[in-house]
Amino acid sequence: MSMVCPGCGLPLPAGSRRGRPARYHNAACRQRAHRARLVNSRSQELEALAAVESAASEVRRALLAGESPDQAVRLLSQTAAALNRQLGHSEAAPSVEADPVTKSVTPQADQPMPASPTAAQPVTKSVTANTRSRQRRAPRARRPVPLGVDTVRQERSTDPMRPGWRVVAGEADAPVLLGFLEPVFSVTGRRSSRWEARTERLTLVSGGPWRNRTEALVQLVAAYKPS
């Protein structure tokens, strides 16, 4: 019975009966299998990291577009806290012990005793404030970001742990992140021809995986909902 390479999924050539049989075709197959094991074992941490990168991209887009980044900053803080929990880091700040201060409570003989405090004069102040001056103007609702279909483009991912493509749209100096296109791997780590699409929050687009990357891109653009 021929063995299968865990890196590419292809059968291994039959070798001599002497010595230890080879498990991979070459170093590239060994590295591919190792990467697939890491992706499977650290999938939650990698998804949390992708959410942080997406939130940081939204903060950058809001700043370059001249909009208020408050909502994007809150999302970035939440995703960073989630990543911190996934990595098992404690969020509690270290306590600092102050040096005890020793002070004598007995007045010295050559120092006069402090005079008794005099009663403070009552302060009368109106507690009725002008309602109009305290009323704050409600923040304007953020307008949905229009999606220009002719500006949709794909950028190859530079993360070796998360291969695939980033899908963005809009101007080059203020891109809008639509989501991600990622190839489907088998349980043995072999890359198939099918593709799946994820939104900017790493939520899988229903209906996949699709036969090729073009079909996955069409479904991702159709599922995009501007916030």
Buried (B, 14 or more C-beta within 10 A) or exposed (E): EEEBBBBBBEEBEEEEEEEEEEBBBEEEBBEBBBBBEEBEEBEEBBBBBBBBBBBBBBBBBBBEBEBEBEBBBEBBEEBBBBBBEBEEEEEEEEEEEEEEEEEEEEEEEEEEEEEEEEEEEEEEEEEEEEEEEEEEEEEEEBEEBEBEEEEBBBEEBEEEEBBBBBBBBBEEEBBBBBBBBBBBBEEEBBBEEBBBBBBBBBEEBEEBBBEEBEBBBEBBBEBBEEE
